[in-house]
Amino acid sequence: MVEKTIELPTKDEEEEDDEEVEEEEEEVEIEDEEEGDDESDEMEDESEDEQHEICKKIENETIKIDNACEGMTEATKAVLATKKRQEEEYRLQYEARRKEERERVEQELRSLREKQERRRLEREQEEKELAEKMRLAEEKHRQEEEFFQEESKARIEAQKRKREEERCKKQAMLAGSLAGIVSSGNNCNSNFVIQKPGKVERNKNDKGREEREEAKRAYMATVNQKPDISHFLINDLKNEIQELHSRVCKLEALKYDLEKRHERQLYDLKELHEREKQVARHRAVQRGLDPNEAAASPHPPKINVASKFDRQFDRRSYGDRRIIFEKVTFHGSLNMYRRNKIN
């Protein structure tokens, strides 16, 4: 009969086994912590798969230990049973911890989903309020534009009517002045006289000033008529005073504008006259003429296009002769001729 000798594990070997188990437990805890950080469904599936794998490994190790314990002593079996019990306790603790971790993750996911849904509803409500505000602002802006357009149209129409009324008043006043001029003449005679062409212009020049003076006197008489205020009420007098005041203000403003326009036109005329003088002086210098004489004269300077000492008739055109006499270069040629003659 063959005796089987089984070596009992020593104390050092048991300590090494315990250290390995602790390292495995720490690695499993680290893996569990890393797995617990993810909050997705895939992480849960992977963690469950790993848990099944670990359980299978533990079962396989347990089966190996049971197979190895068949030929061991009681002490070895007791050690292995203790180890097996510790592993079983660890497995139960691990499952409980994993269950708590899953519940915590599910709770966090539920809270996140609720928060997301609540935020989505708040965002939809904010978008609705913003759209309503934008719609109200656009409606208000559109109403303001319509009101402004209507007001501008009404103002333009009022200005047109006012201008038309003023034009009618002026026409009526001019018609009254012309009627006064015609009525002041001899009513028995005809209102026109056929004259010779030579006398028409002279008569116009002679009678033009007299007619203007007569028209002016008739217009001033029409304007300076004293109104009858005996039947006016207080409100009518106030309205009449306001109209007169507005008319005086308008005439004063028109007078001021015309004076300023006259001053500006005089200044522009002076500037143009000075520029004209400068241009004439510059042209005179280019043509070899006296710049002071050209600038002082109101007429352009005379340009000679032919010499009075020529005996032959010049067949060249006017433009060619003008270019020749404008661009005179006789000074240099004369000096050169003198130098050549001396040499």
Buried (B, 14 or more C-beta within 10 A) or exposed (E): EEEEEEEEBEEEEBEEEEEEBEEBBEEBEEEBEEBBEEEEEEBBEEBEEBBEEBEEEBEEEBEEBEEEBEEBEEEBBEBBEEBBEEBEEBBEEBEEEBEEBBEEBEEEBEEEEEEEEEEEEEEEEEEEEEEEEEEEEEEEEEEEEEEEEEEEEEEEEEEEEEEEEEEEEEEEBBEBBEEBBEEEEEEEEEEEEEEEEEEEEEEEEEEEEEEEEBBEBBBEEBEEEEEEEEEEEEEEEEEEEEEEEEEEEEEEEEEEEEEEEEEEEEEEEEEEEEEEBEEBBEBBEEBEBEBEEBBEEEEEBEEEBEEEEEEEEEEEEEEEBBEBBBEEEEEEEEEEEEEEEEE
